[in-house]
Structures are given as structure tokens and as C-alpha cells.
Amino acid sequence: MSSSGALVCPKLEELVIKGWGPLDIKDVVGTAAARALRGVKLKTVTIVIWDRNGHALPDVSELKEHVLRVETRRN
């Protein structure tokens, strides 16, 4: 949501997040939950971690409560 309370990208259905290391999933969960409450639930969230150091993939169990499909993988 924007600072005015308007929903940003109301037609957004898929979100892809790519990163180089551990990901703090809290903000992603909060965004997905807020969208779901407003009736614009994300269909898919894909998280791709480019990490060769063996960091764990984020726990997405809470995210799955607010998104229809969640995928995680290392690249």
C-alpha cells in the first residue's frame, strides 16, 4: 500500500524475488497478507536465492497462508 492507503499494483498476480543471500521474509508476508485482506490475493510468489554459501532458504509457511502458490529455489 502507498502512504495514502491506496493499493499499489492492484492487478499484480505474481511476485518474483531474487536475492544473493538470506532473505527476511517478514515484509513479504506483511505485503501478501495486506493484499489478501483487501481482496487482491497474490497467485504466485517465487523466491530465488543466488547463494553458494549454504544459507537456508526462508521459511515460507506463514507466506503460504496468504498466497495461492509459493516456490523457493536456489539458482
N, C-alpha and C positions, 0 to 999 in steps of 0.2 A: 504494500500500500504506500501511497505517497504521503507526504506530510499533511495534505489536505484531507486524507482519508479515502481518496479515490483509489480504486483498484488499478494497479499498473498491469498492462497487457492482459485484459480480461479474456482474450481468446487463446491465450497461451495454454497448450495442452502437454507439451513435452519440454523437459529441462535436462540439459546435459552439463555436468560439472566435471571439469578436468583440472587436476592439480598435481603438484610434484611431491607431496608428502602427506602427512597425516591431515585429515580434514575434521574440523569441528562442525559436527552435523547439526548443532542446536539451531542455528539461524535457518538452515534449510527446512528443518522440521517446523519451526515457527511460521515460516512463509507458507509452507504447504497446508498447515493447519488453518491459518487465516483465510486462505483461498477456499478451502473446503467449507468453512463456516459461512462464507459468502456465496456458496453455490457454484463456484468455478474450480472444482477439483482438478488437479493435475492428473493426466492419464499415465504419464511415464516420467520417472526420474532415473537418469543413468549417471553413475559416478565412476569416473575413470581416474585411477591413480597411477601416475608415472613414477614409480618408486622402486628402486633397486636395492634399498636398504632393509627390506623386510618388515616395514611398518605394517601394522594390521589395517585391514580395510575397516571403514567405520561401521559401527553397529547401526543398522538401518531398521531395526524392529519397530521403533516408535514412528519413523517416517512411513512405514507400510500402513499405519493406521489412517493416514491422510491421503495416500496416493494409490491409484489402482495397481501400478506395477513399478517395482524398484529393482534396478540392476546395478551390481557393483562388479568391477573387474580391474585388474592391473594391466597396464599396457607396456 
